[in-house]
């Protein structure tokens, strides 16, 4: 699943975020997006697991800040 975390203030520490994400999903990917105003996250974790992880990393994970994005899977790889 892909999520976007809106950043209202200071960006979360990406090293801490990476460490926490790795603990719940070693294959998770993330990067800054939208000119540094969002963190794009791709993970197999559930939304609740991700919210908990973001809180542990010191990031705002309220309902307005974290949005699950629609799938961009074309099905071409069979997955």
C-alpha positions as CSV (number, residue, x, y, z in Angstrom):
1,X,0.0,0.0,0.0
2,X,1.1,3.5,-0.6
3,X,0.6,6.4,1.8
4,X,1.3,10.1,1.9
5,X,2.1,11.7,5.2
6,X,1.4,15.5,5.1
7,X,4.1,17.5,6.9
8,X,2.6,20.6,8.6
9,X,5.7,21.7,10.4
10,X,9.2,20.3,10.6
11,X,9.9,17.1,8.7
12,X,10.3,13.9,10.8
13,X,13.9,12.6,11.3
14,X,14.1,10.3,8.2
15,X,16.8,8.1,9.9
16,X,14.5,7.4,12.8
17,X,11.5,6.9,10.5
18,X,13.5,4.5,8.4
19,X,14.5,2.5,11.5
20,X,10.9,2.3,12.7
21,X,9.6,1.4,9.3
22,X,12.2,-1.3,8.9
23,X,11.1,-2.9,12.2
24,X,7.6,-3.5,10.9
25,X,8.4,-3.9,7.2
26,X,12.0,-4.4,6.0
27,X,10.9,-3.9,2.4
28,X,9.2,-0.5,3.1
29,X,10.3,2.4,0.9
30,X,9.9,6.1,1.7
31,X,11.0,9.5,0.5
32,X,10.2,13.2,0.7
33,X,7.7,14.4,-1.8
34,X,5.7,17.5,-2.7
35,X,8.7,19.8,-2.3
36,X,9.4,18.4,1.2
37,X,5.8,18.9,2.4
38,X,5.0,15.2,2.5
39,X,6.6,11.8,3.0
40,X,5.6,9.1,0.4
41,X,5.6,5.7,2.0
42,X,5.2,2.3,0.3
43,X,4.7,-0.6,2.8
44,X,3.0,-3.9,3.4
45,X,2.1,-2.7,6.9
46,X,-1.5,-2.0,7.7
47,X,-2.6,1.6,8.2
48,X,-2.8,1.1,12.0
49,X,0.7,-0.4,12.1
50,X,2.0,2.5,10.1
51,X,0.3,5.1,12.3
52,X,1.8,3.4,15.4
53,X,5.2,3.3,13.7
54,X,5.0,7.0,12.7
55,X,4.1,8.0,16.3
56,X,7.2,6.0,17.6
57,X,9.3,8.0,15.0
58,X,7.9,11.3,16.4
59,X,5.8,12.1,13.3
60,X,2.2,13.4,13.3
61,X,0.0,10.4,12.3
62,X,-3.5,11.9,12.8
63,X,-6.3,11.1,10.4
64,X,-5.8,14.3,8.4
65,X,-2.0,13.8,8.0
66,X,-1.9,10.3,6.8
67,X,-3.7,9.3,3.6
68,X,-3.8,6.0,1.8
69,X,-3.3,6.5,-1.9
70,X,-5.1,4.5,-4.6
71,X,-3.3,1.6,-6.1
72,X,-1.1,2.2,-9.1
73,X,-0.7,-1.5,-9.9
74,X,-1.3,-2.4,-13.5
75,X,-1.2,-6.1,-12.8
76,X,1.4,-6.6,-15.6
77,X,3.8,-8.4,-13.4
78,X,1.2,-10.9,-12.1
79,X,1.3,-9.5,-8.6
